[in-house]
């Protein structure tokens, strides 16, 4: 059973809370702080674990407003997501040395009982950056008390955290953290329980994802598919190199020596909620049929979780390995790029129900902006036809590719 937290954990001291919220919501007269990096905040499975030890106490919404993670004095405490530090100090009774990070207008995370705080108020931090050292200030046990607050209300942090904890920096051989919403594509022979998108650190070995030819010699895929790759191969096209990658939009542009033809056309017509969409890609490589797979559905929302307008929501089923593949409209034009799916097990822990057909893709505006920023000459056309799914699939299969990444 989790140990009951001190009474102060039930609510932050009013005067200090007002000060923190004032800073977090931008309502105080103070010099403008640096802009926060855009965080994909509020997505289940998107937060980096803030510490590496065992879970000592879990959220119950009453005595414990967060989770307690054990460890040794001085162990690193990491920012769960990119954001801006709005409080760093020891003025909140029951939390010891406390850091609060604002991720967007909705989400804050709090890190308590630190032995030493390594950041100052208004500092901009990235996901996985060390912000403190674990300690036992204002408590009797060495631990990190971690909270997630949505619109000021404490929520269970665990559904927001990655399925697996990252290895400590010394063991991983690199700084901790991963881009928001990022998880590798499917490992060869992937297990069916894996997610197509998330925020796990890249794993060693060979992983696969999908992509599509957007111009001769250029392929679009997800940034998380090619993150940390020692070698990238576009199957049946040859070796590829990363020309550009943007972890925030989860897009990457690959250069391939082979001439890619035909290439995809981007839609010039505004996508509407309810429009039919078709997904083409290579899910669960080594488990399903070897060729491209096709699924169909609709654009169910024009924003992702927490109204993230850089994503759209689709009902077309996706699996690990679909990441980076095209989402096509009824004319066979590309309207989005598959990036992930809702982790239904984590969602069920919060809602008590199994969510169905909630998948996400990079929005058309984000895709066009990424390509324009890197001077890619792509084809675009109005979406004036209404083809059947089989005809759309025929179009998509011609420019959809399998991307293989080998990681050390």
C-alpha positions in Angstrom: 0.0 0.0 0.0 1.3 3.5 -0.7 2.4 5.5 2.2 0.1 8.4 2.9 1.7 11.7 1.9 1.9 14.6 4.4 -1.3 16.8 4.5 0.5 19.5 2.5 0.5 17.2 -0.5 -3.2 17.6 -0.7 -3.1 21.3 -1.7 -0.2 23.7 -2.3 -0.1 26.7 0.0 -2.6 29.2 -1.3 -0.3 32.3 -1.4 2.5 30.3 -3.2 0.1 28.6 -5.5 -1.3 32.0 -6.6 2.3 33.1 -7.3 3.1 30.0 -9.3 -0.2 30.1 -11.3 0.3 33.8 -11.9 3.7 33.0 -13.5 2.4 30.0 -15.3 -0.6 31.7 -16.9 1.3 34.9 -17.8 -0.8 37.2 -15.6 1.9 38.9 -13.6 3.8 42.1 -14.3 7.3 40.7 -14.9 9.9 40.6 -17.7 8.7 38.2 -20.4 10.4 34.8 -20.0 11.9 32.9 -22.8 9.4 31.1 -25.0 8.7 27.5 -24.1 9.6 24.9 -26.7 6.4 23.4 -28.1 5.5 20.3 -26.2 3.2 17.5 -27.2 1.8 17.6 -23.7 -1.1 15.6 -22.4 -0.7 12.6 -24.8 -0.8 9.3 -23.0 2.6 7.7 -23.1 4.4 10.9 -24.2 6.2 11.8 -21.0 9.8 10.7 -20.1 10.0 8.9 -16.8 11.5 11.5 -14.4 13.5 9.0 -12.4 14.8 5.4 -12.9 13.9 3.8 -9.5 11.0 1.6 -8.4 7.6 3.0 -7.9 7.1 3.3 -4.1 3.6 5.0 -4.0 0.9 5.4 -6.6 -1.7 8.1 -7.3 -5.0 7.7 -5.4 -6.4 11.2 -5.8 -6.7 11.8 -2.1 -3.6 11.1 0.1 -1.3 10.9 -2.8 -1.7 13.4 -5.7 1.1 11.9 -7.7 3.5 9.0 -7.7 6.6 8.4 -5.6 9.7 7.0 -7.3 12.6 5.5 -5.2 16.3 5.8 -5.7 19.6 6.9 -4.2 20.6 10.4 -3.0 21.9 12.3 -6.0 20.1 10.2 -8.7 19.1 12.4 -11.7 15.6 13.9 -11.8 14.5 14.5 -15.4 12.0 16.8 -17.0 9.1 14.7 -18.2 8.5 16.9 -21.3 9.8 20.1 -22.8 8.6 23.3 -21.1 9.5 26.3 -18.9 10.4 26.3 -15.2 7.8 28.4 -13.4 8.9 27.5 -9.8 12.1 26.3 -8.3 12.5 26.5 -4.5 11.6 25.2 -1.1 8.7 27.3 -0.1 5.9 24.7 -0.5 5.5 22.7 2.8 5.5 19.0 2.3 7.4 19.1 -1.0 10.9 20.0 0.0 13.1 21.4 -2.8 10.5 21.6 -5.6 10.6 22.2 -9.3 7.4 23.0 -11.4 7.5 22.9 -15.2 4.8 24.4 -17.4 4.4 22.5 -20.6 1.5 24.4 -22.2 -1.6 26.3 -21.1 -3.1 23.1 -19.7 -0.3 20.9 -18.2 2.2 21.4 -15.4 4.5 18.8 -13.8 5.9 18.9 -10.3 9.1 17.3 -8.9 9.5 17.2 -5.1 11.9 16.3 -2.3 15.0 17.0 -4.4 18.4 17.3 -2.7 19.6 19.9 -5.2 17.8 21.9 -7.8 19.7 22.4 -11.0 17.4 24.9 -12.8 16.1 28.4 -12.2 12.7 29.9 -12.8 12.1 30.9 -16.4 14.7 28.3 -17.6 13.6 26.5 -20.8 14.1 22.7 -20.5 13.8 19.8 -22.9 12.3 16.4 -22.4 14.7 14.2 -20.5 17.0 17.1 -19.3 18.3 16.7 -15.7 16.6 19.4 -13.6 17.5 18.2 -10.1 19.1 15.5 -7.9 17.0 13.1 -5.9 16.9 13.6 -2.2 14.7 13.4 1.0 14.0 17.1 1.8 10.8 17.4 3.8 10.3 13.6 3.9 12.0 10.6 5.6 12.8 8.5 2.5 15.0 9.2 -0.5 12.4 9.5 -3.4 11.0 11.8 -6.1 7.4 12.9 -5.6 6.1 13.5 -9.2 2.8 15.1 -10.1 1.0 15.9 -13.3 -1.6 18.7 -13.1 -4.1 19.3 -15.8 -5.8 22.7 -15.6 -4.7 22.8 -12.0 -6.1 19.5 -11.0 -3.9 16.5 -10.1 -4.3 13.5 -12.4 -2.7 10.1 -12.3 0.8 10.5 -13.9 1.3 6.9 -15.0 -0.9 6.9 -18.1 1.1 9.9 -19.4 4.4 8.2 -18.9 6.3 6.0 -21.4 5.5 2.3 -21.2 9.1 1.5 -20.3 11.6 3.5 -18.3 14.7 4.8 -20.1 18.0 3.5 -18.9 20.2 5.8 -16.8 22.5 8.0 -18.9 25.6 6.0 -17.9 24.1 2.7 -19.1 22.5 4.2 -22.2 25.6 6.0 -23.4 23.7 9.1 -24.3 21.6 11.8 -22.6 18.2 10.6 -21.6 15.0 11.7 -23.2 13.2 11.3 -26.5 11.2 13.6 -28.8 7.5 14.1 -27.9 5.3 11.5 -29.3 8.2 9.4 -30.6 8.7 5.7 -30.7 10.5 3.5 -33.1 8.7 1.8 -35.9 8.1 -2.0 -35.5 11.0 -4.2 -34.8 11.5 -7.0 -37.2 9.0 -9.7 -36.1 7.3 -7.2 -33.8 5.0 -8.4 -31.1 1.3 -7.5 -31.6 1.1 -5.7 -28.3 3.5 -2.9 -29.3 2.3 0.7 -30.1 2.8 2.4 -33.4 3.7 5.6 -31.7 4.7 6.6 -28.2 7.8 8.0 -26.5 10.2 5.1 -25.8 13.9 5.5 -26.3 15.2 3.9 -29.6 16.0 0.3 -29.2 19.1 -1.5 -30.5 18.8 -3.7 -33.5 16.8 -3.4 -36.7 13.5 -1.6 -36.7 11.1 -0.8 -39.6 8.7 2.0 -40.4 7.0 3.3 -43.5 7.5 6.3 -45.8 6.6 7.7 -49.1 8.3 9.3 -52.1 7.6 13.0 -52.1 10.1 14.0 -54.8 12.7 12.3 -57.0 15.4 11.1 -54.5 13.4 12.2 -51.4 11.3 10.2 -48.9 9.2 11.4 -46.0 8.9 9.4 -42.9 8.6 10.0 -39.1 11.5 11.5 -37.2 11.2 8.8 -34.5 11.6 6.0 -37.2 15.1 7.2 -38.1 16.2 8.5 -34.7 19.6 7.1 -33.7 20.1 5.0 -36.9 23.5 3.9 -37.8 22.2 2.8 -41.2 19.0 3.6 -43.1 17.8 1.6 -46.0 14.7 2.3 -48.2 14.0 -1.3 -49.2 14.4 -2.0 -52.9 15.7 1.6 -53.4 19.0 1.6 -51.5 20.8 3.4 -48.7 19.3 6.6 -47.4 20.5 9.6 -45.4 18.6 12.0 -43.2 18.5 15.4 -44.9 16.3 17.0 -42.3 14.4 15.9 -39.2 12.0 17.8 -36.8 11.2 15.9 -33.6 8.4 18.3 -32.7 6.4 17.6 -35.8 7.8 14.0 -35.9 8.8 14.4 -39.6 12.0 13.4 -41.4 13.2 13.9 -45.0 15.5 11.2 -46.4 17.8 11.4 -49.4 18.0 8.3 -51.6 20.4 7.8 -54.4 17.8 6.0 -56.5 15.3 8.0 -58.5 11.9 7.7 -56.8 9.0 7.5 -59.3 6.1 7.9 -59.1 5.9 10.4 -56.3 3.0 11.3 -54.0 0.9 14.4 -54.6 -0.2 16.5 -51.7 -3.8 17.6 -51.6 -4.6 21.2 -52.2 -8.1 20.7 -50.9 -8.9 21.4 -47.2 -9.5 18.2 -45.3 -12.9 18.1 -43.6 -13.9 16.2 -40.5 -15.6 13.0 -41.6 -13.7 12.7 -44.9 -12.8 9.2 -45.9 -9.0 8.4 -45.6 -6.9 5.4 -46.5 -3.6 4.4 -44.8 -0.9 2.5 -46.7 2.2 1.1 -44.9 4.2 -1.8 -43.7 2.9 -2.7 -40.2 4.3 -5.6 -38.0 7.0 -6.5 -40.5 7.8 -10.2 -40.2 4.4 -11.0 -38.7 1.9 -10.0 -41.4 2.1 -10.3 -45.2 5.3 -9.0 -46.7 3.8 -6.3 -49.0 2.1 -3.0 -48.1 -1.0 -3.2 -46.0 -4.1 -1.0 -46.6 -6.7 0.2 -44.0 -9.6 2.6 -44.4 -11.4 5.0 -42.1 -12.3 8.6 -41.7 -10.8 11.9 -40.4 -12.5 11.8 -37.0 -11.0 15.1 -35.7 -8.8 17.9 -37.1 -6.7 18.0 -33.9 -5.0 15.5 -31.7 -5.1 15.0 -27.9 -5.4 18.2 -25.9 -6.4 20.0 -29.2 -3.0 19.7 -30.7 -3.5 21.2 -34.1 -0.3 19.8 -35.5 -2.1 16.4 -35.6 -5.3 15.0 -36.9 -7.2 12.0 -35.6 -8.2 9.1 -37.9 -10.2 5.9 -37.5 -8.2 3.9 -40.0 -6.4 1.2 -38.0 -2.6 1.5 -37.6 0.0 -0.8 -36.1 3.7 -0.6 -35.2 5.5 -0.1 -38.5 2.8 2.1 -40.0 4.7 5.1 -38.6 5.7 7.5 -41.4 3.3 6.1 -44.0 0.9 8.3 -46.0 -2.7 9.0 -45.2 -4.6 9.5 -48.5 -7.9 11.2 -49.3 -10.5 9.9 -51.7 -8.6 11.3 -54.7 -5.4 9.4 -53.7 -3.6 12.6 -52.6 -1.6 12.7 -49.4 -3.3 14.6 -46.5 -1.3 13.5 -43.5 1.5 11.2 -42.2 0.8 8.4 -39.7 2.6 9.1 -36.4 1.0 6.9 -33.7 -2.0 5.5 -31.9 -3.7 5.9 -28.5 -2.3 3.5 -25.9 -5.6 1.9 -25.0 -4.3 0.1 -21.9 -3.1 3.4 -20.4 -6.3 5.1 -21.5 -8.4 2.4 -19.9 -6.6 3.0 -16.6 -8.0 6.5 -16.6 -11.4 6.1 -18.3 -12.3 2.5 -17.3 -13.1 1.7 -20.9 -11.3 0.4 -24.0 -10.9 3.2 -26.6 -11.3 2.1 -30.2 -9.9 3.4 -33.5 -8.1 6.5 -32.0 -5.0 7.0 -34.2 -3.0 10.1 -35.1 -1.3 11.6 -38.1 0.8 14.7 -38.7 -1.6 17.4 -40.0 -1.4 18.6 -43.7 -0.4 22.1 -42.6 2.6 20.7 -40.6 3.7 18.5 -43.5 3.6 21.3 -46.1 5.4 23.6 -43.7 8.1 21.1 -43.1 8.7 20.4 -46.9 8.6 24.2 -47.7 11.1 24.9 -45.0 13.5 22.5 -46.6 12.9 23.6 -50.2 11.4 20.4 -51.4 9.7 20.6 -54.8 6.7 18.4 -54.3 3.6 17.9 -56.5 0.2 19.2 -55.3 -3.2 18.8 -56.8 -6.9 19.5 -55.9 -8.8 16.6 -54.6 -11.7 16.6 -57.0 -12.3 12.8 -57.4 -14.1 10.3 -55.3 -12.4 7.0 -55.8 -13.0 3.7 -54.1 -10.7 2.4 -51.4 -9.1 -0.2 -53.8 -8.4 2.5 -56.4 -6.8 4.8 -53.7 -4.8 1.8 -52.5 -3.5 1.2 -56.0 -2.2 4.8 -56.1 -0.7 4.7 -52.6 1.2 1.5 -53.1 3.2 2.9 -56.0 5.0 5.5 -53.8 4.8 4.0 -50.3 8.1 2.4 -49.2 9.5 0.3 -46.4 12.2 2.1 -44.2 14.7 -0.1 -42.3 16.8 1.4 -39.5 19.8 -0.3 -37.9 20.7 0.9 -34.4 23.8 0.0 -32.5 
